[in-house]
Amino acid sequence: MQKFFSLAARAIVTGLLLYFAFRLVDIEAMRDRLRNIDLNWLALGGLALLIQAFLGAIRWEQIVVRCGSRLTLACVAFLIRAPPWLTKIHLAAKNVNAYRSCDSCVNHLPLK
């Protein structure tokens, strides 16, 4: 029962925050702008996101190698977007010594 109330409270707060965020938005103006969107800029933004994800995967590979552990490509793809505390928990579960060395190197990794 407590989980239900917690979920209900979160849903209510989320609904209120969405209402406050969008109450002054002109839907017609937003619709007009989306109709006139330049697909070249949209494609360029998507390409920038893909490049950023690739560079992030390379960075994580260097971090994991320095920490003395191994990760699969799927795991690296997940950890790119994961918060740092979750990454450290994952590395700790894989290898305790890797976690100890990683704790000091994750935030200060010099990329070559």
PLY file of the C-alpha trace (Angstrom):
ply
format ascii 1.0
element vertex 112
property float x
property float y
property float z
element edge 111
property int vertex1
property int vertex2
end_header
0.00 0.00 0.00
2.88 2.33 0.78
4.31 1.75 -2.71
0.98 2.75 -4.24
0.90 6.03 -2.32
4.50 6.74 -3.21
3.78 6.12 -6.89
0.60 8.22 -6.73
2.46 11.11 -5.08
5.17 10.98 -7.74
2.59 10.94 -10.51
0.78 13.94 -9.02
4.01 15.92 -8.61
5.06 15.04 -12.16
1.67 16.11 -13.50
1.83 19.42 -11.65
5.35 20.14 -12.85
4.37 19.36 -16.45
1.36 21.65 -16.10
3.51 24.51 -14.81
6.09 23.92 -17.54
3.59 23.91 -20.41
0.80 26.24 -19.25
2.23 29.25 -21.08
3.29 27.39 -24.23
1.48 28.44 -27.39
0.63 25.10 -28.99
-0.21 26.63 -32.39
3.14 28.45 -32.58
4.96 25.27 -31.61
3.06 23.31 -34.27
3.97 25.91 -36.93
7.64 25.81 -35.97
7.72 22.01 -36.10
6.14 22.06 -39.56
8.86 24.40 -40.82
11.77 22.47 -39.32
14.88 22.09 -41.48
15.67 18.38 -41.72
19.34 19.12 -42.47
19.79 20.61 -39.00
17.93 17.69 -37.47
20.22 15.22 -39.26
23.29 17.21 -38.16
22.10 17.08 -34.55
21.57 13.32 -34.79
25.04 12.87 -36.24
26.51 14.95 -33.41
24.79 12.69 -30.88
26.16 9.56 -32.55
29.69 10.97 -32.58
29.40 11.96 -28.93
28.22 8.44 -28.00
31.13 6.90 -29.91
33.65 9.16 -28.20
32.04 8.38 -24.85
32.42 4.66 -25.50
36.11 5.15 -26.27
36.52 7.14 -23.06
34.84 4.44 -20.98
36.98 1.78 -22.60
40.08 3.70 -21.50
38.69 4.13 -17.98
37.87 0.45 -17.63
41.25 -0.66 -18.96
43.01 1.65 -16.52
40.91 0.25 -13.70
41.95 -3.27 -14.59
38.54 -4.60 -15.53
36.72 -5.65 -18.69
33.31 -4.66 -20.01
31.33 -5.81 -23.01
30.26 -3.33 -25.68
26.64 -3.52 -24.48
27.76 -2.71 -20.95
29.84 0.24 -22.16
26.86 1.56 -24.13
24.76 1.42 -20.95
27.40 3.00 -18.74
27.88 5.97 -21.07
24.54 7.35 -19.92
24.57 5.91 -16.40
25.25 8.13 -13.40
28.74 7.80 -11.89
27.51 6.09 -8.71
25.91 3.30 -10.78
29.09 2.88 -12.79
31.15 2.49 -9.63
28.70 -0.08 -8.25
28.95 -2.08 -11.48
32.74 -2.01 -11.44
32.76 -2.97 -7.77
30.57 -5.98 -8.53
32.91 -7.04 -11.33
36.20 -6.60 -9.52
36.86 -5.11 -6.07
40.45 -4.10 -6.90
39.29 -2.43 -10.10
36.80 -0.39 -8.10
39.46 0.79 -5.66
41.74 1.99 -8.44
38.84 3.30 -10.49
37.56 5.45 -7.66
40.55 7.73 -8.06
40.88 7.61 -11.85
37.32 7.99 -13.19
37.15 11.74 -12.70
40.77 12.47 -13.57
41.48 10.35 -16.63
43.87 12.08 -19.03
42.78 11.15 -22.54
45.65 10.62 -24.98
0 1
1 2
2 3
3 4
4 5
5 6
6 7
7 8
8 9
9 10
10 11
11 12
12 13
13 14
14 15
15 16
16 17
17 18
18 19
19 20
20 21
21 22
22 23
23 24
24 25
25 26
26 27
27 28
28 29
29 30
30 31
31 32
32 33
33 34
34 35
35 36
36 37
37 38
38 39
39 40
40 41
41 42
42 43
43 44
44 45
45 46
46 47
47 48
48 49
49 50
50 51
51 52
52 53
53 54
54 55
55 56
56 57
57 58
58 59
59 60
60 61
61 62
62 63
63 64
64 65
65 66
66 67
67 68
68 69
69 70
70 71
71 72
72 73
73 74
74 75
75 76
76 77
77 78
78 79
79 80
80 81
81 82
82 83
83 84
84 85
85 86
86 87
87 88
88 89
89 90
90 91
91 92
92 93
93 94
94 95
95 96
96 97
97 98
98 99
99 100
100 101
101 102
102 103
103 104
104 105
105 106
106 107
107 108
108 109
109 110
110 111
